Amino acid sequence: MMKNLTDADDSDYSNLHAAIYKRFQKDIYTTYKQIRHICNPRACEKTTLETVKKSLREHWLEHYLNMTLTEAHIVIEYAELFFGLAIK
C-alpha cells in the first residue's frame, strides 16, 4: 500500500481530489434535500432557500436527521456555494 502511495504521480492525486470533491458535493446536496424536506414535506412544491432557512426547527433536525441547527446552517452554506441559483 505504501509503495503505491509513494509511486503515485500528480495526476493520481488530482483524480483522487476530484473524486472526493464530487462525493462531498453530492453528500451536501443530498443532506440539503433532506433538510428542505423537513421544512416542507410536500416535495412537489418549490421551496426557496430563504424559506428553508426561516423554517429550520432544531427539534425537527434532531429528531429526523440527528443534526444540530449549526450543522444544518453549515450544510446550507455549502449548498449555496456549490449550487447557487439552482437552489434559490
N, CA, C and O atoms as CSV, one atom per row, in Angstrom:
chain,resi,resn,atom,element,x,y,z
A,1,MET,N,N,0.830,-1.198,0.000
A,1,MET,CA,C,0.000,0.000,0.000
A,1,MET,C,C,0.871,1.256,0.000
A,1,MET,O,O,0.651,2.160,-0.806
A,2,MET,N,N,1.854,1.319,0.894
A,2,MET,CA,C,2.721,2.497,0.960
A,2,MET,C,C,3.511,2.668,-0.331
A,2,MET,O,O,3.725,3.792,-0.786
A,3,LYS,N,N,3.941,1.563,-0.918
A,3,LYS,CA,C,4.680,1.661,-2.169
A,3,LYS,C,C,3.806,2.310,-3.241
A,3,LYS,O,O,4.282,3.135,-4.022
A,4,ASN,N,N,2.543,1.939,-3.274
A,4,ASN,CA,C,1.626,2.537,-4.251
A,4,ASN,C,C,1.482,4.038,-4.027
A,4,ASN,O,O,1.420,4.808,-4.986
A,5,LEU,N,N,1.431,4.453,-2.770
A,5,LEU,CA,C,1.299,5.878,-2.470
A,5,LEU,C,C,2.535,6.658,-2.883
A,5,LEU,O,O,2.431,7.768,-3.403
A,6,THR,N,N,3.702,6.077,-2.650
A,6,THR,CA,C,4.929,6.794,-2.996
A,6,THR,C,C,5.168,6.806,-4.496
A,6,THR,O,O,5.834,7.706,-5.007
A,7,ASP,N,N,4.637,5.824,-5.207
A,7,ASP,CA,C,4.813,5.764,-6.661
A,7,ASP,C,C,3.764,6.582,-7.418
A,7,ASP,O,O,3.875,6.761,-8.631
A,8,ALA,N,N,2.772,7.067,-6.723
A,8,ALA,CA,C,1.684,7.799,-7.378
A,8,ALA,C,C,2.197,9.131,-7.917
A,8,ALA,O,O,3.038,9.788,-7.303
A,9,ASP,N,N,1.679,9.506,-9.063
A,9,ASP,CA,C,2.072,10.802,-9.620
A,9,ASP,C,C,0.986,11.846,-9.350
A,9,ASP,O,O,-0.047,11.549,-8.751
A,10,ASP,N,N,1.240,13.057,-9.801
A,10,ASP,CA,C,0.320,14.169,-9.531
A,10,ASP,C,C,-1.074,13.945,-10.106
A,10,ASP,O,O,-2.062,14.368,-9.507
A,11,SER,N,N,-1.165,13.292,-11.248
A,11,SER,CA,C,-2.487,13.076,-11.853
A,11,SER,C,C,-3.332,12.137,-10.997
A,11,SER,O,O,-4.553,12.277,-10.940
A,12,ASP,N,N,-2.676,11.168,-10.324
A,12,ASP,CA,C,-3.415,10.283,-9.420
A,12,ASP,C,C,-4.006,11.081,-8.265
A,12,ASP,O,O,-5.154,10.864,-7.878
A,13,TYR,N,N,-3.227,11.996,-7.722
A,13,TYR,CA,C,-3.715,12.833,-6.624
A,13,TYR,C,C,-4.828,13.767,-7.108
A,13,TYR,O,O,-5.809,13.990,-6.398
A,14,SER,N,N,-4.674,14.304,-8.301
A,14,SER,CA,C,-5.713,15.171,-8.857
A,14,SER,C,C,-7.016,14.409,-9.041
A,14,SER,O,O,-8.092,14.918,-8.725
A,15,ASN,N,N,-6.918,13.189,-9.554
A,15,ASN,CA,C,-8.116,12.364,-9.738
A,15,ASN,C,C,-8.758,12.029,-8.404
A,15,ASN,O,O,-9.983,12.035,-8.281
A,16,LEU,N,N,-7.937,11.736,-7.404
A,16,LEU,CA,C,-8.451,11.425,-6.075
A,16,LEU,C,C,-9.155,12.641,-5.484
A,16,LEU,O,O,-10.253,12.520,-4.941
A,17,HIS,N,N,-8.532,13.806,-5.584
A,17,HIS,CA,C,-9.144,15.030,-5.059
A,17,HIS,C,C,-10.442,15.358,-5.791
A,17,HIS,O,O,-11.412,15.790,-5.168
A,18,ALA,N,N,-10.466,15.158,-7.087
A,18,ALA,CA,C,-11.690,15.412,-7.854
A,18,ALA,C,C,-12.804,14.465,-7.417
A,18,ALA,O,O,-13.958,14.876,-7.293
A,19,ALA,N,N,-12.463,13.210,-7.186
A,19,ALA,CA,C,-13.463,12.232,-6.747
A,19,ALA,C,C,-13.991,12.575,-5.358
A,19,ALA,O,O,-15.191,12.469,-5.102
A,20,ILE,N,N,-13.099,12.983,-4.465
A,20,ILE,CA,C,-13.517,13.367,-3.111
A,20,ILE,C,C,-14.406,14.605,-3.177
A,20,ILE,O,O,-15.424,14.676,-2.487
A,21,TYR,N,N,-14.031,15.574,-3.996
A,21,TYR,CA,C,-14.815,16.802,-4.156
A,21,TYR,C,C,-16.214,16.484,-4.677
A,21,TYR,O,O,-17.202,17.003,-4.157
A,22,LYS,N,N,-16.306,15.638,-5.694
A,22,LYS,CA,C,-17.608,15.277,-6.261
A,22,LYS,C,C,-18.470,14.548,-5.242
A,22,LYS,O,O,-19.677,14.776,-5.169
A,23,ARG,N,N,-17.854,13.669,-4.452
A,23,ARG,CA,C,-18.600,12.938,-3.431
A,23,ARG,C,C,-19.111,13.899,-2.355
A,23,ARG,O,O,-20.257,13.801,-1.917
A,24,PHE,N,N,-18.251,14.826,-1.937
A,24,PHE,CA,C,-18.645,15.822,-0.937
A,24,PHE,C,C,-19.806,16.659,-1.459
A,24,PHE,O,O,-20.769,16.913,-0.735
A,25,GLN,N,N,-19.714,17.084,-2.710
A,25,GLN,CA,C,-20.762,17.886,-3.331
A,25,GLN,C,C,-22.079,17.108,-3.361
A,25,GLN,O,O,-23.136,17.666,-3.067
A,26,LYS,N,N,-22.018,15.835,-3.711
A,26,LYS,CA,C,-23.225,15.000,-3.759
A,26,LYS,C,C,-23.816,14.822,-2.361
A,26,LYS,O,O,-25.032,14.887,-2.186
A,27,ASP,N,N,-22.960,14.597,-1.374
A,27,ASP,CA,C,-23.427,14.441,0.008
A,27,ASP,C,C,-24.084,15.721,0.519
A,27,ASP,O,O,-25.105,15.669,1.204
A,28,ILE,N,N,-23.496,16.871,0.184
A,28,ILE,CA,C,-24.072,18.154,0.599
A,28,ILE,C,C,-25.460,18.312,-0.009
A,28,ILE,O,O,-26.400,18.699,0.685
A,29,TYR,N,N,-25.594,18.015,-1.299
A,29,TYR,CA,C,-26.891,18.181,-1.953
A,29,TYR,C,C,-27.930,17.225,-1.365
A,29,TYR,O,O,-29.074,17.619,-1.138
A,30,THR,N,N,-27.546,15.994,-1.121
A,30,THR,CA,C,-28.466,15.014,-0.531
A,30,THR,C,C,-28.928,15.473,0.843
A,30,THR,O,O,-30.117,15.402,1.154
A,31,THR,N,N,-28.001,15.941,1.665
A,31,THR,CA,C,-28.351,16.410,3.006
A,31,THR,C,C,-29.218,17.660,2.927
A,31,THR,O,O,-30.165,17.808,3.699
A,32,TYR,N,N,-28.898,18.561,1.998
A,32,TYR,CA,C,-29.725,19.761,1.820
A,32,TYR,C,C,-31.158,19.370,1.446
A,32,TYR,O,O,-32.112,19.952,1.963
A,33,LYS,N,N,-31.312,18.397,0.560
A,33,LYS,CA,C,-32.655,17.949,0.175
A,33,LYS,C,C,-33.407,17.385,1.377
A,33,LYS,O,O,-34.612,17.599,1.512
A,34,GLN,N,N,-32.699,16.664,2.254
A,34,GLN,CA,C,-33.340,16.130,3.461
A,34,GLN,C,C,-33.789,17.265,4.379
A,34,GLN,O,O,-34.889,17.226,4.931
A,35,ILE,N,N,-32.941,18.268,4.539
A,35,ILE,CA,C,-33.303,19.428,5.368
A,35,ILE,C,C,-34.509,20.139,4.761
A,35,ILE,O,O,-35.449,20.495,5.471
A,36,ARG,N,N,-34.478,20.340,3.460
A,36,ARG,CA,C,-35.585,21.009,2.768
A,36,ARG,C,C,-36.886,20.227,2.932
A,36,ARG,O,O,-37.953,20.817,3.099
A,37,HIS,N,N,-36.796,18.914,2.883
A,37,HIS,CA,C,-37.986,18.072,3.020
A,37,HIS,C,C,-38.589,18.188,4.420
A,37,HIS,O,O,-39.809,18.145,4.576
A,38,ILE,N,N,-37.744,18.334,5.429
A,38,ILE,CA,C,-38.244,18.507,6.797
A,38,ILE,C,C,-38.992,19.841,6.908
A,38,ILE,O,O,-40.021,19.929,7.578
A,39,CYS,N,N,-38.471,20.865,6.253
A,39,CYS,CA,C,-39.113,22.186,6.294
A,39,CYS,C,C,-40.400,22.222,5.484
A,39,CYS,O,O,-41.336,22.940,5.835
A,40,ASN,N,N,-40.453,21.452,4.405
A,40,ASN,CA,C,-41.640,21.406,3.542
A,40,ASN,C,C,-41.790,19.986,3.009
A,40,ASN,O,O,-41.199,19.649,1.983
A,41,PRO,N,N,-42.569,19.151,3.686
A,41,PRO,CA,C,-42.685,17.748,3.278
A,41,PRO,C,C,-43.368,17.529,1.924
A,41,PRO,O,O,-43.318,16.426,1.380
A,42,ARG,N,N,-43.999,18.563,1.381
A,42,ARG,CA,C,-44.616,18.426,0.056
A,42,ARG,C,C,-43.545,18.691,-0.996
A,42,ARG,O,O,-43.359,19.821,-1.446
A,43,ALA,N,N,-42.857,17.642,-1.371
A,43,ALA,CA,C,-41.694,17.764,-2.246
A,43,ALA,C,C,-42.033,18.338,-3.616
A,43,ALA,O,O,-41.163,18.895,-4.286
A,44,CYS,N,N,-43.276,18.210,-4.033
A,44,CYS,CA,C,-43.634,18.711,-5.363
A,44,CYS,C,C,-43.668,20.238,-5.402
A,44,CYS,O,O,-43.589,20.833,-6.477
A,45,GLU,N,N,-43.785,20.872,-4.241
A,45,GLU,CA,C,-43.810,22.335,-4.196
A,45,GLU,C,C,-42.392,22.894,-4.170
A,45,GLU,O,O,-41.513,22.365,-3.490
A,46,LYS,N,N,-42.188,23.964,-4.914
A,46,LYS,CA,C,-40.891,24.641,-4.884
A,46,LYS,C,C,-40.705,25.312,-3.532
A,46,LYS,O,O,-41.613,25.976,-3.032
A,47,THR,N,N,-39.543,25.141,-2.949
A,47,THR,CA,C,-39.218,25.785,-1.682
A,47,THR,C,C,-37.938,26.581,-1.880
A,47,THR,O,O,-36.916,26.024,-2.280
A,48,THR,N,N,-37.983,27.867,-1.607
A,48,THR,CA,C,-36.797,28.697,-1.796
A,48,THR,C,C,-35.808,28.475,-0.660
A,48,THR,O,O,-36.157,27.973,0.408
A,49,LEU,N,N,-34.591,28.857,-0.919
A,49,LEU,CA,C,-33.537,28.748,0.080
A,49,LEU,C,C,-33.870,29.579,1.309
A,49,LEU,O,O,-33.649,29.137,2.436
A,50,GLU,N,N,-34.394,30.768,1.099
A,50,GLU,CA,C,-34.761,31.635,2.229
A,50,GLU,C,C,-35.855,30.997,3.080
A,50,GLU,O,O,-35.825,31.097,4.307
A,51,THR,N,N,-36.815,30.347,2.438
A,51,THR,CA,C,-37.881,29.670,3.177
A,51,THR,C,C,-37.309,28.540,4.019
A,51,THR,O,O,-37.710,28.349,5.167
A,52,VAL,N,N,-36.379,27.796,3.452
A,52,VAL,CA,C,-35.743,26.704,4.193
A,52,VAL,C,C,-35.024,27.266,5.413
A,52,VAL,O,O,-35.160,26.733,6.514
A,53,LYS,N,N,-34.264,28.335,5.225
A,53,LYS,CA,C,-33.525,28.938,6.342
A,53,LYS,C,C,-34.464,29.407,7.448
A,53,LYS,O,O,-34.186,29.198,8.628
A,54,LYS,N,N,-35.572,30.040,7.073
A,54,LYS,CA,C,-36.514,30.565,8.063
A,54,LYS,C,C,-37.305,29.461,8.757
A,54,LYS,O,O,-37.767,29.643,9.884
A,55,SER,N,N,-37.463,28.322,8.095
A,55,SER,CA,C,-38.311,27.251,8.620
A,55,SER,C,C,-37.572,26.238,9.479
A,55,SER,O,O,-38.192,25.330,10.032
A,56,LEU,N,N,-36.269,26.378,9.599
A,56,LEU,CA,C,-35.499,25.387,10.359
A,56,LEU,C,C,-35.955,25.335,11.812
A,56,LEU,O,O,-36.098,26.365,12.471
A,57,ARG,N,N,-36.176,24.151,12.287
A,57,ARG,CA,C,-36.540,23.930,13.687
A,57,ARG,C,C,-35.594,22.888,14.258
A,57,ARG,O,O,-35.472,21.776,13.744
A,58,GLU,N,N,-34.927,23.283,15.337
A,58,GLU,CA,C,-33.899,22.412,15.902
A,58,GLU,C,C,-34.447,21.049,16.296
A,58,GLU,O,O,-33.799,20.030,16.057
A,59,HIS,N,N,-35.636,21.016,16.898
A,59,HIS,CA,C,-36.165,19.722,17.337
A,59,HIS,C,C,-36.487,18.816,16.149
A,59,HIS,O,O,-36.359,17.597,16.264
A,60,TRP,N,N,-36.899,19.374,15.021
A,60,TRP,CA,C,-37.135,18.555,13.830
A,60,TRP,C,C,-35.820,17.978,13.308
A,60,TRP,O,O,-35.732,16.798,12.969
A,61,LEU,N,N,-34.804,18.836,13.253
A,61,LEU,CA,C,-33.496,18.387,12.764
A,61,LEU,C,C,-32.935,17.275,13.636
A,61,LEU,O,O,-32.426,16.273,13.132
A,62,GLU,N,N,-33.031,17.458,14.942
A,62,GLU,CA,C,-32.514,16.441,15.859
A,62,GLU,C,C,-33.302,15.148,15.740
A,62,GLU,O,O,-32.727,14.060,15.743
A,63,HIS,N,N,-34.614,15.270,15.636
A,63,HIS,CA,C,-35.464,14.083,15.599
A,63,HIS,C,C,-35.318,13.305,14.288
A,63,HIS,O,O,-35.158,12.085,14.310
A,64,TYR,N,N,-35.369,13.987,13.168
A,64,TYR,CA,C,-35.380,13.313,11.873
A,64,TYR,C,C,-34.003,13.073,11.265
A,64,TYR,O,O,-33.809,12.077,10.569
A,65,LEU,N,N,-33.052,13.956,11.510
A,65,LEU,CA,C,-31.740,13.842,10.866
A,65,LEU,C,C,-30.583,13.683,11.840
A,65,LEU,O,O,-29.435,13.526,11.423
A,66,ASN,N,N,-30.878,13.723,13.141
A,66,ASN,CA,C,-29.817,13.655,14.144
A,66,ASN,C,C,-28.768,14.743,13.865
A,66,ASN,O,O,-27.566,14.477,13.835
A,67,MET,N,N,-29.251,15.957,13.666
A,67,MET,CA,C,-28.404,17.078,13.262
A,67,MET,C,C,-28.751,18.302,14.109
A,67,MET,O,O,-29.910,18.524,14.461
A,68,THR,N,N,-27.733,19.081,14.425
A,68,THR,CA,C,-27.982,20.317,15.170
A,68,THR,C,C,-28.313,21.444,14.192
A,68,THR,O,O,-28.116,21.317,12.983
A,69,LEU,N,N,-28.809,22.525,14.733
A,69,LEU,CA,C,-29.129,23.695,13.921
A,69,LEU,C,C,-27.864,24.266,13.275
A,69,LEU,O,O,-27.889,24.692,12.121
A,70,THR,N,N,-26.773,24.272,14.017
A,70,THR,CA,C,-25.496,24.768,13.487
A,70,THR,C,C,-25.033,23.924,12.306
A,70,THR,O,O,-24.591,24.461,11.290
A,71,GLU,N,N,-25.135,22.604,12.438
A,71,GLU,CA,C,-24.739,21.719,11.339
A,71,GLU,C,C,-25.606,21.953,10.104
A,71,GLU,O,O,-25.111,21.936,8.976
A,72,ALA,N,N,-26.889,22.169,10.323
A,72,ALA,CA,C,-27.793,22.430,9.196
A,72,ALA,C,C,-27.408,23.726,8.484
A,72,ALA,O,O,-27.436,23.793,7.255
A,73,HIS,N,N,-27.051,24.749,9.251
A,73,HIS,CA,C,-26.634,26.016,8.638
A,73,HIS,C,C,-25.351,25.838,7.829
A,73,HIS,O,O,-25.198,26.452,6.774
A,74,ILE,N,N,-24.442,25.015,8.305
A,74,ILE,CA,C,-23.199,24.745,7.567
A,74,ILE,C,C,-23.513,24.049,6.247
A,74,ILE,O,O,-22.969,24.414,5.205
A,75,VAL,N,N,-24.387,23.052,6.290
A,75,VAL,CA,C,-24.781,22.341,5.069
A,75,VAL,C,C,-25.427,23.309,4.083
A,75,VAL,O,O,-25.140,23.264,2.887
A,76,ILE,N,N,-26.294,24.178,4.581
A,76,ILE,CA,C,-26.971,25.139,3.712
A,76,ILE,C,C,-25.964,26.113,3.093
A,76,ILE,O,O,-26.093,26.470,1.922
A,77,GLU,N,N,-24.972,26.542,3.863
A,77,GLU,CA,C,-23.936,27.435,3.321
A,77,GLU,C,C,-23.171,26.758,2.188
A,77,GLU,O,O,-22.939,27.361,1.140
A,78,TYR,N,N,-22.780,25.499,2.403
A,78,TYR,CA,C,-22.078,24.763,1.348
A,78,TYR,C,C,-22.981,24.555,0.138
A,78,TYR,O,O,-22.528,24.667,-1.001
A,79,ALA,N,N,-24.244,24.254,0.375
A,79,ALA,CA,C,-25.182,24.072,-0.739
A,79,ALA,C,C,-25.291,25.356,-1.552
A,79,ALA,O,O,-25.341,25.317,-2.781
A,80,GLU,N,N,-25.327,26.490,-0.863
A,80,GLU,CA,C,-25.362,27.787,-1.563
A,80,GLU,C,C,-24.117,27.983,-2.415
A,80,GLU,O,O,-24.201,28.442,-3.554
A,81,LEU,N,N,-22.961,27.632,-1.858
A,81,LEU,CA,C,-21.706,27.792,-2.596
A,81,LEU,C,C,-21.657,26.881,-3.818
A,81,LEU,O,O,-21.253,27.308,-4.900
A,82,PHE,N,N,-22.068,25.632,-3.645
A,82,PHE,CA,C,-21.994,24.666,-4.733
A,82,PHE,C,C,-23.055,24.899,-5.807
A,82,PHE,O,O,-22.762,24.829,-7.000
A,83,PHE,N,N,-24.279,25.175,-5.383
A,83,PHE,CA,C,-25.395,25.134,-6.317
A,83,PHE,C,C,-26.032,26.485,-6.597
A,83,PHE,O,O,-26.862,26.602,-7.499
A,84,GLY,N,N,-25.658,27.497,-5.842
A,84,GLY,CA,C,-26.076,28.872,-6.092
A,84,GLY,C,C,-27.514,29.063,-6.507
A,84,GLY,O,O,-28.434,28.771,-5.743
A,85,LEU,N,N,-27.707,29.549,-7.707
A,85,LEU,CA,C,-29.043,29.899,-8.192
A,85,LEU,C,C,-29.954,28.692,-8.362
A,85,LEU,O,O,-31.176,28.840,-8.342
A,86,ALA,N,N,-29.398,27.523,-8.525
A,86,ALA,CA,C,-30.221,26.331,-8.734
A,86,ALA,C,C,-31.113,26.025,-7.535
A,86,ALA,O,O,-32.179,25.429,-7.693
A,87,ILE,N,N,-30.685,26.431,-6.331
A,87,ILE,CA,C,-31.490,26.136,-5.140
A,87,ILE,C,C,-32.155,27.370,-4.566
A,87,ILE,O,O,-32.861,27.260,-3.564
A,88,LYS,N,N,-31.963,28.532,-5.151
A,88,LYS,CA,C,-32.561,29.760,-4.608
A,88,LYS,C,C,-33.959,29.905,-4.978
A,88,LYS,O,O,-34.600,30.884,-4.599
